[in-house]
Amino acid sequence: MTNLAEGLRLHTNALDYTLLAIYFVVVLGIGFAARRSVKTSLDFFLSGRSLPAWITGLAFVAANLGATEILGMAANGAQYGVYTVHWYWVGAIPAMVFLGLVMMPFYYGSKVRSVPEFLLHRFGPSSHLLSSVIFAVSAVLIAGVNLYAMAIVLEALLGWPQWVAIVVAGFFVLAYITLGGLSSAIYNEVLQFFVILAALIPLTVVGLKRVGGWGGLSDSLTDSKSEAFMTAWDGTGIGSANPLGANWLTIVLGLGFVMSFGYWTTNFAEVQRALSAKNLSAGKRTPLIAAFPKIMIPMVVVVPGLIALVMEPTIGTKEDGLQYNDAIPVLMRDLLPNGVLGVAVTGLLAAFMAGMAANISSFNTVFTNDIWAPYVKKDQPDAHYVLTARVVTVIGVLIGMGTAFIASTFSNIMNYLQTLFSFFNVPLFVVFIIGMFWKRTTPAAGFWGLLSGTVAAMINYFWFYKEGVIDIPSDQGANFVSSIVAFVVGSVVMVVVTLVTKPKPVEQLAGLVYGTVSPGMEEPPAEGDDAWYRKPALLGWGAIILAAACYVPFSF
């Protein structure tokens, strides 16, 4: 296991621990309060579909803003530089807008409780079961990444061995999700969103002041690295070398389209928040509302990674053992006084809980509704499935503790996460996008497209890249290529299989294919309610324009 670098212990005192204890009491209190509202399985899995858009929107972005996002993207900033902003402005915002405007009407209108359940209606049991198993596996793997990320912080805070930190941290998530289901997770995520910002903003401001502001930061890294290190697009021409190891084509296609759309439109850990909204309009606005704070997140996540590289130039080398994952703990150790340090540690704990809770709550939903109920124990009382979900939550956390040790073998956990996304989310996106826009697509094509895309991505990564059959400069570059390979192979297989197999009758595709409508997909606008912030199209275009504008200062 990768251990924390020597000397990274944080100098905490009673004030810091008091703030931390207060936060844990509040988190568990929300879990107990949310338990009162859990009467049916719909309450446990989707909060009874009763939450307003602003709640689900903040939970949507907080679920993604986990410890993996904070530690991982700060690590990316230290390793790859300003190129990391691509994960936000081209690798998130367009896909979030697409989810809200195009895909949420299908998800919400069909009244499905999970992403795999949509595939059941569109393609049948084979694709449904395969996608459910794939998602369940990926959910616990990603939950393990969050646990490992939090273990880094707890080891720095208390000096505990990482396995102890993993067990203790997992307990608190287990407690409040088991008690209150998705409602508990979502309301905690809203709280966690503000706690996370309260931790990251002071860290960024103090860090910039220490290195001489943005000008001092830019000059230092330009001198020690290169001019391209502090730009988003310079050096990304085909055949050019850059820290990211990717060119503009693999960034736009691999990250901006395939990987990004694959993650944001099919990852049930995110989509579940939108499905819990009180109506279709709120469901459509959920990812669009989340897009606006998402645009600004690089300022408090990527920038600290750059600051850490200036303050600790040997980070990511073997000289003193500091890894890229240590960027945020290094800044916490060197910059923050007690009290503020307690807020920062609490913020990272909040980030961990948000990320892990999102994956565990989606794991128990998919396992119970898409594996247990249809294929193992059919037609049981509703209480049976609520109990099953609570038991599965315990199992999911325990498995996550085990998969945390896999994540510990990567010096940059974001590299590991992106590898998982290329394996699992991209092939799923292929099946969705083709099946949603081509009526002729057959059930057999859905199954074989999903399977072939997953296998192709794994072959590219483990054989072509890891065995050196083809030369790809970095792990992230390999992930972009794997995503493109998964998309192309899955698409070709789906088209070929579709042409030689029988499609479903058109009348069975209502509400499942673009251009068809089922009851519930359209809602009349509320009388007298024409406020701009309730118009999804306006919100979507606003997010895309703002994200594009953010590129201008970093373009060249």
Backbone torsions as a table, in degrees:
resi	resn	phi	psi	omega
1	MET	NA	144.6	176.5
2	THR	-76.4	121.9	-178.9
3	ASN	-94.3	158.9	178.5
4	LEU	-66.0	144.3	-178.3
5	ALA	-61.1	145.5	179.3
6	GLU	-60.6	135.7	176.2
7	GLY	84.5	11.2	-178.7
8	LEU	-94.5	9.7	179.2
9	ARG	-63.3	132.1	-179.8
10	LEU	-84.0	143.0	-177.8
11	HIS	-92.3	78.4	-178.0
12	THR	-90.3	158.8	176.0
13	ASN	-134.9	-169.1	-174.4
14	ALA	-61.1	-35.4	179.8
15	LEU	-62.6	-43.3	179.3
16	ASP	-62.5	-43.5	-179.3
17	TYR	-67.9	-33.4	178.2
18	THR	-64.2	-45.9	177.9
19	LEU	-60.5	-39.9	179.7
20	LEU	-65.4	-42.7	-179.8
21	ALA	-64.9	-40.9	178.9
22	ILE	-60.2	-42.2	-179.7
23	TYR	-62.0	-44.5	-179.7
24	PHE	-63.2	-38.0	178.0
25	VAL	-63.0	-42.6	179.5
26	VAL	-64.2	-42.9	-179.6
27	VAL	-59.8	-48.9	179.9
28	LEU	-68.2	-32.5	176.8
29	GLY	-63.0	-39.9	176.7
30	ILE	-63.2	-38.6	178.0
31	GLY	-61.5	-45.4	179.1
32	PHE	-65.6	-40.4	179.7
33	ALA	-64.8	-40.8	-178.3
34	ALA	-68.8	-24.7	-177.8
35	ARG	-60.6	-30.9	-178.2
36	ARG	-63.4	-27.0	-177.3
37	SER	-89.3	-3.6	-177.6
38	VAL	-91.2	99.5	179.0
39	LYS	-116.0	-25.6	-179.0
40	THR	-130.6	171.3	177.5
41	SER	-65.3	-32.8	177.4
42	LEU	-64.2	-37.2	176.0
43	ASP	-63.2	-42.4	-176.2
44	PHE	-70.5	-42.5	-173.2
45	PHE	-87.2	-35.2	-174.0
46	LEU	-134.1	23.4	177.1
47	SER	54.8	29.6	179.5
48	GLY	67.0	14.4	-175.2
49	ARG	47.6	58.8	-172.8
50	SER	-132.5	3.1	-170.7
51	LEU	-91.5	144.6	178.0
52	PRO	-72.7	161.9	-173.6
53	ALA	-63.9	-36.4	-177.0
54	TRP	-67.7	-33.3	177.2
55	ILE	-68.1	-50.6	-178.0
56	THR	-67.4	-31.2	178.3
57	GLY	-66.4	-45.4	177.8
58	LEU	-67.5	-38.1	177.5
59	ALA	-65.1	-35.4	179.5
60	PHE	-59.8	-48.7	-178.2
61	VAL	-74.7	-33.4	179.3
62	ALA	-68.8	-35.4	179.1
63	ALA	-61.5	-31.7	177.6
64	ASN	-85.0	-26.2	-177.4
65	LEU	-85.1	55.5	179.8
66	GLY	-85.7	-177.2	178.3
67	ALA	-60.2	-32.3	178.0
68	THR	-64.3	-38.0	178.2
69	GLU	-66.1	-47.2	-174.6
70	ILE	-70.8	-54.1	179.8
71	LEU	-68.6	-40.2	-175.8
72	GLY	-69.5	-44.8	-179.5
73	MET	-74.7	-30.1	171.8
74	ALA	-65.4	-39.1	175.4
75	ALA	-62.7	-41.9	176.8
76	ASN	-61.5	-41.0	178.7
77	GLY	-60.6	-42.7	179.3
78	ALA	-69.0	-33.7	-175.8
79	GLN	-86.5	-40.7	-172.1
80	TYR	-113.3	-11.7	178.3
81	GLY	82.2	-152.3	-174.8
82	VAL	-67.1	-15.3	175.1
83	TYR	-54.1	-22.8	-177.5
84	THR	-62.3	-23.3	-179.9
85	VAL	-63.2	-18.9	177.6
86	HIS	-59.3	-31.5	-179.7
87	TRP	-64.2	-17.2	-178.6
88	TYR	-103.4	-57.8	-168.2
89	TRP	-81.3	-28.7	172.4
90	VAL	-110.7	-22.6	-176.1
91	GLY	-97.5	8.2	178.9
92	ALA	-143.0	-55.1	-169.6
93	ILE	-59.1	-50.6	179.6
94	PRO	-58.6	-39.6	-179.3
95	ALA	-68.7	-37.8	177.7
96	MET	-64.2	-40.1	177.0
97	VAL	-65.0	-43.4	178.5
98	PHE	-60.7	-42.3	177.6
99	LEU	-59.1	-46.9	-177.2
100	GLY	-67.4	-45.2	-173.4
101	LEU	-83.6	-34.0	-171.9
102	VAL	-107.2	-44.9	-170.0
103	MET	-93.4	-30.2	-178.7
104	MET	-60.9	-36.3	175.9
105	PRO	-58.2	-34.0	178.4
106	PHE	-74.9	-45.2	179.4
107	TYR	-62.1	-54.7	-173.8
108	TYR	-72.9	-41.8	-177.6
109	GLY	-64.8	-30.1	179.6
110	SER	-82.1	-4.1	177.5
111	LYS	61.4	27.1	177.6
112	VAL	-74.5	155.4	179.6
113	ARG	-100.1	-5.6	-179.9
114	SER	-158.4	165.3	176.7
115	VAL	-64.7	-46.8	177.9
116	PRO	-59.5	-31.2	179.8
117	GLU	-64.4	-31.1	174.9
118	PHE	-62.2	-39.8	178.5
119	LEU	-66.7	-30.1	176.3
120	LEU	-60.4	-46.1	-179.8
121	HIS	-69.2	-37.0	-175.0
122	ARG	-81.7	-40.8	-172.0
123	PHE	-119.4	-21.5	179.7
124	GLY	110.2	-178.8	-172.0
125	PRO	-62.7	-36.3	-175.6
126	SER	-62.4	-51.7	178.5
127	SER	-64.8	-37.1	180.0
128	HIS	-61.1	-50.2	-177.6
129	LEU	-66.5	-43.2	179.9
130	LEU	-61.9	-46.0	-179.6
131	SER	-66.4	-34.1	178.9
132	SER	-65.2	-44.4	179.8
133	VAL	-65.8	-44.3	179.1
134	ILE	-60.0	-45.0	-178.5
135	PHE	-67.5	-40.7	179.6
136	ALA	-59.8	-42.5	179.0
137	VAL	-64.5	-46.2	-178.2
138	SER	-66.0	-34.8	-178.7
139	ALA	-63.4	-44.8	-178.8
140	VAL	-74.0	-29.5	175.0
141	LEU	-65.3	-43.5	180.0
142	ILE	-70.7	-36.1	175.1
143	ALA	-59.5	-38.4	177.4
144	GLY	-63.8	-34.8	176.9
145	VAL	-62.5	-43.6	177.9
146	ASN	-61.4	-42.0	179.5
147	LEU	-62.6	-43.1	179.5
148	TYR	-64.9	-42.2	179.5
149	ALA	-60.0	-40.4	179.8
150	MET	-72.4	-30.5	177.6
151	ALA	-62.0	-34.4	177.5
152	ILE	-59.3	-44.5	-177.1
153	VAL	-71.5	-43.0	-179.3
154	LEU	-67.0	-32.8	175.5
155	GLU	-65.4	-40.4	177.8
156	ALA	-67.6	-35.9	-177.1
157	LEU	-74.1	-48.1	-171.4
158	LEU	-112.8	-11.8	-177.0
159	GLY	76.6	15.8	179.4
160	TRP	-72.0	151.6	167.9
161	PRO	-60.5	151.3	-175.0
162	GLN	-62.6	-33.9	-178.5
163	TRP	-67.3	-33.6	176.9
164	VAL	-68.2	-43.9	179.2
165	ALA	-61.4	-39.0	179.0
166	ILE	-62.6	-44.3	-178.1
167	VAL	-67.5	-46.6	-177.7
168	VAL	-65.5	-45.4	-179.2
169	ALA	-63.5	-40.9	179.6
170	GLY	-63.2	-30.0	-177.8
171	PHE	-61.3	-43.5	-175.4
172	PHE	-67.2	-40.4	175.9
173	VAL	-64.0	-42.7	178.2
174	LEU	-57.5	-42.1	-176.3
175	ALA	-64.0	-51.7	-171.8
176	TYR	-79.7	-26.0	175.5
177	ILE	-73.7	-41.6	179.2
178	THR	-62.1	-36.7	-179.6
179	LEU	-70.7	-55.4	-168.1
180	GLY	-113.1	3.5	177.7
181	GLY	62.9	-148.0	-174.7
182	LEU	-66.6	-35.3	179.4
183	SER	-58.2	-45.1	178.5
184	SER	-61.2	-44.1	179.8
185	ALA	-62.5	-44.1	-175.6
186	ILE	-68.8	-47.3	-179.8
187	TYR	-65.0	-35.2	174.8
188	ASN	-66.9	-35.9	179.4
189	GLU	-65.4	-36.1	176.3
190	VAL	-63.5	-46.8	175.3
191	LEU	-59.2	-45.0	-176.5
192	GLN	-64.1	-32.8	179.5
193	PHE	-57.8	-46.2	-178.6
194	PHE	-74.0	-34.4	176.8
195	VAL	-65.7	-40.3	178.8
196	ILE	-61.0	-46.1	178.8
197	LEU	-63.6	-38.1	177.9
198	ALA	-62.6	-25.3	177.9
199	ALA	-85.0	-42.2	-170.8
200	LEU	-81.3	-34.1	-177.3
201	ILE	-64.0	-49.7	176.8
202	PRO	-60.7	-37.8	180.0
203	LEU	-61.1	-41.6	-179.4
204	THR	-71.2	-44.7	-178.0
205	VAL	-63.7	-48.4	179.8
206	VAL	-65.0	-39.4	179.7
207	GLY	-63.4	-43.8	178.3
208	LEU	-62.9	-39.6	178.5
209	LYS	-63.0	-38.8	-177.9
210	ARG	-65.4	-35.8	-176.2
211	VAL	-96.7	10.2	176.4
212	GLY	89.5	28.6	179.4
213	GLY	75.0	-174.1	-178.6
214	TRP	-63.7	-35.9	179.6
215	GLY	-63.9	-44.8	178.5
216	GLY	-65.4	-39.1	177.9
217	LEU	-62.5	-46.9	-178.0
218	SER	-64.6	-43.4	-179.2
219	ASP	-63.6	-42.0	-177.5
220	SER	-63.4	-46.0	-176.1
221	LEU	-76.8	-29.7	175.0
222	THR	-65.1	-39.2	179.3
223	ASP	-70.7	-42.4	-174.3
224	SER	-84.4	-27.5	-178.7
225	LYS	-110.0	-88.7	178.0
226	SER	-171.4	166.7	176.5
227	GLU	-63.4	-35.3	-178.6
228	ALA	-65.0	-26.3	-178.0
229	PHE	-61.9	-26.5	-177.4
230	MET	-105.5	20.3	175.4
231	THR	-127.3	163.4	-179.0
232	ALA	-89.5	-34.0	-171.6
233	TRP	-120.9	-18.9	-177.5
234	ASP	-62.4	132.3	179.1
235	GLY	86.1	9.0	-178.5
236	THR	-100.0	13.5	174.9
237	GLY	-64.3	152.0	-179.2
238	ILE	-63.3	124.1	-177.0
239	GLY	94.6	-9.6	179.3
240	SER	-85.9	150.8	177.4
241	ALA	-95.1	139.5	176.1
242	ASN	-152.4	164.0	-175.9
243	PRO	-59.1	-30.6	-177.0
244	LEU	-75.0	-25.3	-178.4
245	GLY	74.0	29.2	-179.3
246	ALA	-142.2	150.6	176.6
247	ASN	-103.0	176.4	-174.9
248	TRP	-60.9	-31.0	-178.6
249	LEU	-69.3	-45.2	179.4
250	THR	-71.2	-28.3	175.6
251	ILE	-67.7	-48.3	-176.8
252	VAL	-70.4	-47.4	-177.6
253	LEU	-81.9	-48.6	-176.1
254	GLY	-69.6	-49.3	-179.3
255	LEU	-90.2	-53.9	-172.5
256	GLY	-65.8	-31.6	-179.7
257	PHE	-108.7	-68.0	-168.8
258	VAL	-65.6	-57.4	-175.8
259	MET	-68.9	-43.0	-178.4
260	SER	-64.2	-51.8	-179.7
261	PHE	-66.3	-35.4	177.5
262	GLY	-61.2	-40.1	-179.3
263	TYR	-75.2	-55.4	-169.9
264	TRP	-71.9	-27.4	-176.2
265	THR	-94.4	-17.2	-176.9
266	THR	-123.9	-6.5	-179.5
267	ASN	-77.7	109.1	-173.0
268	PHE	-66.6	-22.5	176.4
269	ALA	-59.2	-29.2	175.9
270	GLU	-91.9	-48.6	-175.4
271	VAL	-60.5	-31.5	-179.5
272	GLN	-57.7	-35.1	178.8
273	ARG	-65.1	-41.4	179.4
274	ALA	-69.1	-34.6	179.3
275	LEU	-68.9	-17.6	179.6
276	SER	-86.4	-1.9	-180.0
277	ALA	-67.3	159.1	-169.7
278	LYS	-74.6	-21.9	177.0
279	ASN	-156.7	177.3	-176.4
280	LEU	-62.3	-41.3	179.8
281	SER	-60.2	-44.3	178.5
282	ALA	-66.9	-36.1	177.8
283	GLY	-64.4	-40.4	178.4
284	LYS	-68.0	-36.3	-177.6
285	ARG	-78.6	-16.6	-176.7
286	THR	-56.2	-57.4	179.2
287	PRO	-68.5	-24.4	179.9
288	LEU	-73.4	-40.7	175.0
289	ILE	-63.4	-41.2	-179.6
290	ALA	-65.1	-26.5	-176.1
291	ALA	-63.8	-32.5	-175.3
292	PHE	-69.3	-50.7	173.8
293	PRO	-64.4	-29.8	179.1
294	LYS	-60.7	-35.3	179.9
295	ILE	-60.8	-34.4	-174.4
296	MET	-90.7	-10.5	-175.5
297	ILE	-58.2	-35.9	179.4
298	PRO	-55.9	-28.0	-178.4
299	MET	-64.0	-28.6	-176.8
300	VAL	-114.4	4.7	178.8
301	VAL	-121.4	-53.0	-178.8
302	VAL	-72.2	-44.4	-178.3
303	VAL	-57.8	-44.1	175.9
304	PRO	-58.2	-32.7	176.1
305	GLY	-63.7	-39.2	176.9
306	LEU	-66.6	-41.2	179.3
307	ILE	-61.9	-43.4	-179.4
308	ALA	-60.4	-35.1	-179.3
309	LEU	-67.9	-33.7	177.0
310	VAL	-72.5	-41.9	-177.1
311	MET	-75.0	-30.3	179.3
312	GLU	-130.3	79.0	-174.3
313	PRO	-59.6	-19.7	-177.8
314	THR	-89.2	3.0	-179.3
315	ILE	-60.5	136.4	-178.1
316	GLY	86.6	-0.4	175.5
317	THR	-110.1	177.1	-177.8
318	LYS	-95.1	5.9	-174.4
319	GLU	-65.2	-43.3	179.8
320	ASP	-130.5	9.6	175.3
321	GLY	86.8	-7.3	178.5
322	LEU	-69.1	133.1	177.7
323	GLN	-107.9	167.4	177.8
324	TYR	-59.8	-34.3	178.6
325	ASN	-60.9	-18.6	-176.9
326	ASP	-86.3	3.0	-173.1
327	ALA	-56.9	-50.3	-178.6
328	ILE	-67.2	-48.9	176.4
329	PRO	-56.9	-35.1	177.2
330	VAL	-60.6	-45.8	-179.8
331	LEU	-66.7	-39.3	178.0
332	MET	-61.3	-41.8	-179.5
333	ARG	-65.5	-42.2	-169.8
334	ASP	-91.6	-19.1	-169.3
335	LEU	-114.5	-30.0	-166.5
336	LEU	-99.6	133.9	174.6
337	PRO	-79.2	164.4	177.6
338	ASN	-60.1	147.4	-172.4
339	GLY	95.9	-64.7	173.6
340	VAL	-65.5	-36.6	176.5
341	LEU	-61.8	-39.7	177.2
342	GLY	-62.1	-39.3	177.0
343	VAL	-64.5	-41.1	-178.6
344	ALA	-65.5	-44.6	178.3
345	VAL	-63.2	-41.9	177.4
346	THR	-61.2	-39.6	178.4
347	GLY	-62.8	-40.7	178.0
348	LEU	-69.1	-37.3	174.2
349	LEU	-61.9	-40.2	177.3
350	ALA	-62.4	-41.3	179.4
351	ALA	-63.7	-42.8	177.3
352	PHE	-59.1	-48.2	-177.9
353	MET	-63.3	-39.4	179.6
354	ALA	-62.0	-47.4	-177.9
355	GLY	-67.4	-44.5	-178.7
356	MET	-70.4	-41.1	179.8
357	ALA	-60.5	-37.9	178.9
358	ALA	-61.1	-42.8	-177.6
359	ASN	-76.3	-37.3	179.6
360	ILE	-71.0	-39.9	179.0
361	SER	-67.1	-35.4	176.7
362	SER	-74.0	-33.5	177.4
363	PHE	-62.9	-46.9	-178.2
364	ASN	-67.5	-30.2	177.7
365	THR	-68.3	-49.4	-178.0
366	VAL	-65.8	-44.6	-179.1
367	PHE	-62.4	-44.7	-176.5
368	THR	-71.4	-49.5	-173.8
369	ASN	-81.7	-28.9	-171.1
370	ASP	-111.6	-11.2	176.9
371	ILE	-121.5	-54.6	-175.8
372	TRP	-68.7	-53.3	-174.3
373	ALA	-66.0	-46.1	-176.9
374	PRO	-82.6	-24.7	-170.8
375	TYR	-119.6	-15.5	-177.5
376	VAL	-115.0	-57.5	-178.6
377	LYS	-126.4	92.5	-178.6
378	LYS	-84.9	153.3	168.8
379	ASP	54.7	43.2	175.3
380	GLN	-93.7	161.4	175.9
381	PRO	-59.6	153.0	-177.0
382	ASP	-57.3	-37.1	-179.3
383	ALA	-61.6	-30.7	179.0
384	HIS	-62.9	-40.7	-177.7
385	TYR	-74.5	-32.0	174.7
386	VAL	-65.1	-43.6	178.0
387	LEU	-63.8	-42.0	177.9
388	THR	-58.7	-43.7	-179.1
389	ALA	-62.2	-39.0	180.0
390	ARG	-67.6	-40.0	177.9
391	VAL	-65.7	-41.9	-179.6
392	VAL	-65.6	-32.0	176.1
393	THR	-59.3	-44.3	177.9
394	VAL	-61.2	-46.5	-179.8
395	ILE	-62.2	-42.6	-179.6
396	GLY	-61.1	-41.9	178.7
397	VAL	-65.4	-41.1	179.5
398	LEU	-63.8	-42.8	177.4
399	ILE	-64.8	-39.8	177.8
400	GLY	-58.8	-36.5	176.4
401	MET	-61.6	-37.8	178.3
402	GLY	-69.7	-42.7	-178.0
403	THR	-72.1	-16.0	175.9
404	ALA	-60.2	-30.8	-178.7
405	PHE	-72.9	-24.6	173.8
406	ILE	-68.2	-44.4	-178.9
407	ALA	-62.1	-29.1	-176.2
408	SER	-67.8	-11.5	-179.6
409	THR	-85.1	-4.6	-179.4
410	PHE	-103.9	129.5	178.6
411	SER	-73.6	-21.2	175.2
412	ASN	-127.9	105.6	-174.2
413	ILE	-67.1	-21.4	177.9
414	MET	-69.2	-32.4	174.0
415	ASN	-59.4	-43.0	179.7
416	TYR	-64.6	-45.1	179.8
417	LEU	-60.6	-45.9	-178.5
418	GLN	-65.1	-30.8	174.8
419	THR	-63.3	-45.1	178.4
420	LEU	-61.6	-41.8	-179.1
421	PHE	-63.2	-39.6	-179.9
422	SER	-66.4	-32.2	179.3
423	PHE	-73.4	-44.4	-165.5
424	PHE	-107.0	-42.9	-173.6
425	ASN	-82.5	-37.9	-177.5
426	VAL	-63.6	-48.6	177.8
427	PRO	-59.9	-34.6	178.1
428	LEU	-65.6	-39.4	178.2
429	PHE	-63.2	-39.9	178.1
430	VAL	-55.7	-48.5	-178.2
431	VAL	-63.5	-42.1	-179.6
432	PHE	-64.4	-50.9	-170.6
433	ILE	-67.7	-38.5	179.0
434	ILE	-73.9	-44.7	179.5
435	GLY	-65.1	-29.4	-177.9
436	MET	-79.6	-24.4	-175.9
437	PHE	-113.5	-4.7	-179.7
438	TRP	-127.8	107.1	-177.0
439	LYS	-61.1	-30.6	-174.9
440	ARG	-70.1	-18.6	-176.1
441	THR	-54.2	130.6	-173.0
442	THR	-98.9	161.1	176.1
443	PRO	-56.6	-41.0	179.1
444	ALA	-62.9	-37.4	179.7
445	ALA	-64.3	-38.0	178.4
446	GLY	-61.1	-45.2	-178.8
447	PHE	-66.1	-51.9	-175.6
448	TRP	-70.9	-30.9	175.7
449	GLY	-65.5	-43.0	179.2
450	LEU	-65.1	-45.8	-178.3
451	LEU	-67.1	-45.9	-177.1
452	SER	-66.8	-38.0	178.7
453	GLY	-63.7	-42.3	179.0
454	THR	-63.9	-47.1	-179.4
455	VAL	-64.2	-40.5	-178.9
456	ALA	-63.1	-41.7	178.7
457	ALA	-63.1	-41.4	179.6
458	MET	-66.3	-41.4	178.6
459	ILE	-62.4	-43.9	-179.7
460	ASN	-61.3	-42.6	-175.5
461	TYR	-75.0	-51.5	-172.3
462	PHE	-79.4	-28.0	-177.6
463	TRP	-102.7	-64.6	-174.6
464	PHE	-62.0	-43.3	-177.2
465	TYR	-84.9	-56.0	-174.5
466	LYS	-66.4	-33.0	179.8
467	GLU	-88.7	0.0	175.1
468	GLY	76.0	18.9	178.4
469	VAL	-63.9	-39.7	173.4
470	ILE	-122.8	151.7	-176.1
471	ASP	-95.4	110.1	174.5
472	ILE	-121.8	127.0	-168.7
473	PRO	-66.2	-26.1	-174.1
474	SER	-147.5	165.3	176.4
475	ASP	-60.2	-42.9	-178.6
476	GLN	-66.1	-39.7	175.3
477	GLY	-60.6	-40.1	178.0
478	ALA	-64.2	-37.1	178.6
479	ASN	-65.6	-39.8	177.7
480	PHE	-62.8	-43.9	179.7
481	VAL	-65.2	-42.1	178.2
482	SER	-59.4	-39.2	179.2
483	SER	-64.4	-43.8	179.2
484	ILE	-64.1	-42.5	178.9
485	VAL	-61.4	-45.7	179.5
486	ALA	-59.9	-42.4	-178.6
487	PHE	-66.3	-46.4	-177.3
488	VAL	-66.6	-48.0	-178.8
489	VAL	-63.6	-46.5	179.3
490	GLY	-60.3	-40.6	-179.9
491	SER	-65.5	-46.7	-178.8
492	VAL	-62.4	-44.6	179.7
493	VAL	-62.2	-41.7	180.0
494	MET	-63.1	-42.9	-179.8
495	VAL	-64.3	-45.8	-178.5
496	VAL	-63.9	-48.0	-178.6
497	VAL	-64.8	-37.5	178.5
498	THR	-60.0	-41.0	-176.2
499	LEU	-70.0	-16.9	-177.4
500	VAL	-116.4	7.3	178.3
501	THR	-128.1	169.2	-173.2
502	LYS	-90.5	130.9	179.8
503	PRO	-81.1	167.9	174.5
504	LYS	-74.4	150.9	175.5
505	PRO	-57.6	142.6	-176.3
506	VAL	-58.7	-35.1	-177.4
507	GLU	-66.1	-16.3	178.3
508	GLN	-89.5	1.5	-175.2
509	LEU	-105.6	8.0	-178.5
510	ALA	-60.5	125.4	179.3
511	GLY	81.1	-0.4	-177.8
512	LEU	-113.0	-13.5	-179.3
513	VAL	-128.6	142.5	-178.5
514	TYR	-57.5	133.2	-178.3
515	GLY	99.2	-8.6	175.8
516	THR	-112.1	154.2	-176.0
517	VAL	-131.8	138.1	172.6
518	SER	-119.3	159.5	178.6
519	PRO	-55.1	132.1	179.2
520	GLY	103.5	-15.7	-178.6
521	MET	-79.0	-25.6	178.7
522	GLU	-118.1	138.5	178.3
523	GLU	-127.7	139.1	177.0
524	PRO	-68.2	142.6	178.5
525	PRO	-65.4	148.1	178.5
526	ALA	-69.2	138.9	-177.2
527	GLU	-63.9	133.0	177.0
528	GLY	72.1	10.1	-177.5
529	ASP	-113.4	84.0	-178.9
530	ASP	-120.3	27.0	179.5
531	ALA	-60.4	143.2	-176.3
532	TRP	-60.0	-35.3	-176.2
533	TYR	-74.5	-3.4	174.9
534	ARG	-103.0	8.4	-179.3
535	LYS	-104.0	105.3	-176.2
536	PRO	-56.2	-42.7	-177.1
537	ALA	-61.7	-41.6	179.8
538	LEU	-66.3	-41.7	177.2
539	LEU	-62.4	-42.4	-178.2
540	GLY	-63.4	-49.1	-179.9
541	TRP	-66.3	-35.0	177.3
542	GLY	-61.6	-41.8	179.8
543	ALA	-65.3	-43.1	-179.2
544	ILE	-65.2	-42.5	-179.7
545	ILE	-65.1	-42.1	179.8
546	LEU	-65.7	-40.5	178.3
547	ALA	-63.8	-41.5	178.5
548	ALA	-63.6	-38.4	-180.0
549	ALA	-65.9	-31.6	-179.6
550	CYS	-66.2	-24.7	-179.6
551	TYR	-70.1	-27.4	-170.1
552	VAL	-55.4	-49.3	-178.0
553	PRO	-67.5	-17.3	-174.5
554	PHE	-112.5	9.3	-169.9
555	SER	-71.0	-48.2	-173.0
556	PHE	-139.4	NA	NA
